[in-house]
Amino acid sequence: MIMGTFVMEAAQQKAYTTIIRVPKQEAAYTYFILEASEGFCFYSTIDESLGEGYRDIELVTPIKFKQDIDLLLAKLGTQYKVEIIDEYAR
């Protein structure tokens, strides 16, 4: 199981968290791209953003995939506004 393997790997190594903000109308596409990039990260919507015109999304990835996530977010940023709200290692 790929997701189970990812969760086990994430537990065994440092994870990197990135919180992004995307326009509400682009959220579904963002989720689609994240799902298609299976194994790079898992994500969740931050509840406080649900009533706003944007979605804040928390991405958690093993450190070894941080550069890949950064490239993916940069690519999405050429199509619509992707704002990095916070980043930290855990």
N, C-alpha and C positions, 0 to 999 in steps of 0.2 A: 504494500500500500504506500503510495508516494507521499500523501499528506502525513501519514503516521511516521514515516521516515523523516520528513521535514521537522515535525514536532520534536522527535527524539534528537535530531541534530541540533535544533535550536536550544534545547535544554542542556546539551553537552558543551555548547560553545557560547561565546558572547553573541548577543543579538543586537541589532541596530534598529532603532525606532525612528521613523520619519512621519511627521504629521503634515499632511498637505491640505490645501483648500482649493476646491475647484468650483466653477459655477454650477448651480443646481441642474441646469439643463444639460450639462456635460457629465454628470455623475454616473449615469447608467453606462455610458461609453467607457468611462474610467474603470468602472467595476468589470466590464467585459474584457478590457485589455489586461487587467490584473488577473482575472480568471484564466485568460489565454496564456499568461506567463506563468503557468503552473510550476510551483516549486521555488520560485524566487522569493515569495513573501506570502504572508497572510495579512488580512486587513479587516478593519471594522470601521463603521461610521460612528463618529462621536455624536452621541444623542443631542447634545446642546445645539448642534447645527441644523437639526431637522426642521425647525420652523423658520429658517433663514433662506436667503436667496443663493446660498452656497452650501456645499457639503465639506465638512472637515473629516478626513479619512486618516486613520492611524495605520501605517504600514510597519510590519515587523519582519525583519529578514536576518538571516545569519550574516555576520560581518563579511564573509567571503563573497556575498552577492551584493554588497552595498554599491559597488561601482556599476553593476548591471542595473540596479534600481535607479541610480542617479541618471544613467543614460536613457532609461525608459521615461523618466519624468521630464528630462530635457526634451525628448522627442514629442511627448504629449504637449509640452509647453510651446511648441511651434504651432500647434493646432488651436489651443485655447489657453487661458490663463491658469497656470498651476503655481500656486504660491506655497512655499515651504514655510510652515508655521513654526516648527520645532524639529530638532534632530538630537538624538543622544544614544550612547551605547548603554547597554544594561548588562 
